[in-house]
Amino acid sequence: MKRKPYYPTQQAAQGNWHGNFADKVPNYQTVLQLNEDQVEGRVLDALAMRYLLHHWLADLRTFAESGAQVLQRLSYGTEPGAMALPDFTPPPLPPGDPGATPPVPATVMVPEGALTRIFDFVAVIKRSPGYTDVIGQDLGILGDEDTGSQTSPTFTTKVEQGEGCQCVRMRITRYGHYATAVYSRRGGGDFELLAIAGKATYMDERPLLAPGQPEVREYKMRFWDSGAENGDWSDVKSITVSV
């Protein structure tokens, strides 16, 4: 996913960025000579992004975490009868506030590409004769447009002693992405998916392939968002673990 220097790298801050942009950009429509339809469209894009980042994703993550409990119940529960699987019910779309100044429209789902449209619109804003750094600060869009984007995660590896053999601790930088797909290879095999890591650290605690014999483990990663891998592969790192 392409980034802009003004756009927060952490998902926790991105929802607030979209909310601020949606609230304030209508105030500058006249001074920046912006097209009314474009302003209204980008406000709807920003509100939809805020909904997904703040509400929908939060509920989805809670639902996903409850999946472990469902698996535990199916595996070891004692209740009679067929077990019912839970349904994910998304949070309602915010209704808006027509009495606010300026009015806040109801949040609706928009066509794909909302963030790309917002980035393109920010470029239009910055080309306006009325644009100033004060406006940029208020909208949260200060920053050059030609900054490169990070297309793959970065990580470090470190051996730590575990129960029975050594483990590998990885410290991962996700650059605002939801998670990373961690792949590993050992014993001359192919790279295999090891985990979807959603935190800054991940511990590979697998036992040795051959008890008592040191082995070389290789790792590589890609970004993981919305249920799919994306971006470029990271560099491959190798490390030796033993007893």
C-alpha positions in Angstrom: 0.0 0.0 0.0 1.5 3.4 -1.0 2.1 5.8 1.8 2.2 9.6 2.0 4.5 11.4 4.5 1.6 13.1 6.2 -0.5 9.9 6.5 0.0 8.1 9.9 1.9 4.8 9.7 0.0 3.3 12.6 -3.6 2.1 12.0 -4.6 3.3 15.5 -4.0 6.9 14.3 -5.3 6.6 10.8 -9.0 6.7 11.8 -8.5 10.0 13.6 -6.7 11.4 10.6 -9.7 10.6 8.4 -12.1 12.0 10.9 -10.2 15.3 11.1 -10.0 15.5 7.3 -13.7 14.9 6.9 -14.6 17.4 9.6 -12.4 20.2 8.3 -12.0 20.1 4.5 -15.5 21.5 3.8 -14.4 24.7 5.7 -11.8 25.4 3.0 -13.9 24.7 -0.1 -14.2 28.4 -0.9 -10.7 29.6 -0.1 -9.1 26.7 -2.0 -11.7 27.0 -4.9 -12.5 23.3 -4.6 -15.2 21.5 -6.5 -18.3 20.9 -4.3 -18.9 17.4 -5.6 -15.3 16.5 -5.1 -15.4 17.8 -1.5 -18.6 15.9 -0.7 -17.2 12.7 -2.3 -13.9 12.8 -0.4 -15.7 13.5 2.9 -17.7 10.3 2.3 -14.5 8.4 1.4 -12.9 9.7 4.7 -15.9 8.8 6.8 -16.0 5.3 5.3 -12.3 4.8 6.0 -12.8 6.0 9.6 -15.7 3.6 10.1 -13.6 0.7 8.8 -10.5 1.6 10.8 -12.2 2.6 14.1 -15.3 0.4 14.3 -15.5 -2.4 11.8 -11.9 -3.6 12.2 -12.0 -3.4 16.0 -15.2 -5.6 16.1 -13.7 -8.0 13.6 -10.5 -8.4 15.6 -12.6 -9.1 18.7 -14.6 -11.7 16.8 -11.4 -13.3 15.4 -9.9 -13.5 18.9 -13.1 -15.3 20.1 -12.4 -18.0 17.4 -9.9 -19.6 19.7 -12.6 -20.1 22.4 -14.9 -21.6 19.8 -12.2 -24.1 18.7 -11.6 -24.9 22.4 -15.3 -25.6 23.0 -15.5 -27.8 19.9 -12.4 -29.7 20.8 -13.0 -30.2 24.6 -16.5 -28.9 25.5 -19.1 -31.1 27.1 -22.4 -29.4 26.1 -24.8 -31.8 24.3 -26.2 -31.3 20.8 -24.6 -29.7 17.7 -22.6 -26.6 18.5 -23.7 -23.4 16.9 -21.0 -21.2 15.3 -21.2 -17.5 16.1 -22.0 -15.0 13.4 -20.1 -11.8 12.9 -22.4 -8.8 13.1 -20.7 -5.6 11.9 -21.3 -2.4 13.8 -23.9 0.0 12.4 -22.8 2.8 10.1 -22.8 6.2 11.9 -25.9 8.2 11.1 -24.2 11.6 10.8 -25.3 15.0 12.2 -27.2 17.3 9.8 -27.4 20.0 12.5 -23.6 20.3 12.9 -21.6 23.2 11.3 -20.7 22.1 8.7 -23.3 19.2 8.5 -21.9 15.7 9.0 -23.3 13.3 6.4 -24.2 9.8 7.3 -21.4 7.3 6.8 -22.0 5.1 3.7 -19.9 2.5 2.0 -18.2 3.9 -1.1 -16.5 2.3 -4.1 -13.1 0.7 -3.7 -10.1 3.1 -3.9 -11.2 5.6 -1.2 -7.7 6.2 0.1 -6.2 6.6 -3.4 -8.9 9.2 -4.1 -8.2 11.1 -0.9 -4.4 11.2 -1.7 -5.2 12.5 -5.2 -7.5 15.1 -3.7 -4.8 16.2 -1.2 -2.5 16.9 -4.2 -5.3 19.0 -5.7 -5.6 21.0 -2.5 -1.8 21.6 -2.3 -1.9 23.0 -5.9 -4.6 25.5 -5.0 -3.5 29.2 -5.0 -5.1 29.6 -1.6 -3.3 26.8 0.1 -1.0 27.6 3.0 1.0 25.7 5.6 -1.6 26.8 8.2 -4.3 25.0 6.2 -2.1 22.0 5.7 -1.4 21.8 9.4 -5.2 22.0 10.2 -6.0 19.2 7.6 -3.0 17.1 8.6 -1.5 17.0 5.2 1.9 18.7 5.6 4.7 16.9 3.9 6.3 16.4 0.5 4.7 14.3 -2.2 7.7 12.5 -3.6 8.7 10.5 -0.5 9.2 6.7 -1.3 7.0 4.1 0.3 8.0 1.0 2.3 6.9 -2.1 0.4 8.1 -4.8 2.8 8.4 -5.4 6.5 11.8 -5.3 8.2 12.8 -7.5 11.1 15.7 -8.7 13.3 16.3 -12.2 14.8 17.8 -13.3 18.1 18.3 -16.7 19.7 16.8 -17.2 23.2 16.8 -20.2 25.4 13.5 -22.0 25.6 12.2 -25.3 27.1 14.2 -28.1 25.6 15.9 -26.1 22.8 16.6 -22.6 21.7 13.9 -20.3 20.2 14.1 -17.4 17.8 12.7 -14.1 18.8 11.8 -11.7 15.9 11.3 -8.0 16.2 9.1 -6.8 13.3 8.4 -3.4 11.9 5.1 -3.4 10.0 5.0 0.2 8.9 1.3 0.6 9.8 0.1 -2.6 8.2 -2.2 -4.9 10.2 0.2 -7.9 10.3 3.0 -9.8 8.6 3.0 -13.3 7.1 6.1 -15.0 8.5 7.6 -17.8 6.4 10.4 -20.1 7.5 12.6 -22.8 5.9 14.8 -25.4 7.5 16.3 -28.8 6.9 16.5 -28.3 3.1 12.8 -27.9 2.7 10.7 -25.2 1.1 9.6 -21.9 2.7 6.3 -22.6 4.7 3.9 -20.2 6.3 4.8 -20.1 10.0 2.4 -17.4 11.4 0.4 -14.3 10.8 2.1 -12.0 13.3 0.1 -9.0 14.4 2.5 -7.7 17.0 6.0 -6.2 17.0 7.5 -9.4 18.3 7.1 -13.1 17.3 8.7 -16.1 18.9 9.5 -19.3 16.9 9.3 -22.0 19.6 9.3 -25.0 17.3 11.3 -28.0 18.6 14.4 -29.1 16.6 13.8 -31.3 13.6 16.3 -33.8 15.0 16.5 -33.7 18.8 20.0 -32.6 19.9 21.2 -31.5 16.5 21.7 -27.8 15.6 19.8 -26.5 12.6 19.7 -23.4 10.4 16.4 -21.6 10.1 15.7 -19.1 7.4 12.9 -16.4 7.6 11.2 -14.0 5.2 8.1 -11.9 5.5 5.4 -10.0 3.6 2.7 -7.6 4.7 -0.7 -9.1 5.6 -3.9 -6.9 5.4 -7.6 -7.7 5.1 -7.0 -11.4 4.9 -4.3 -11.4 2.2 -0.6 -11.1 1.7 0.7 -8.0 -0.1 3.8 -6.0 -0.9 7.3 -7.3 -1.6 9.2 -10.0 0.2 11.6 -8.9 2.9 15.3 -9.9 2.9 15.9 -13.5 4.0 17.6 -13.9 7.4 19.2 -17.1 8.7 20.1 -18.1 12.2 21.3 -21.3 13.9 19.5 -22.8 16.8 20.5 -25.7 19.0 19.7 -27.4 22.4 
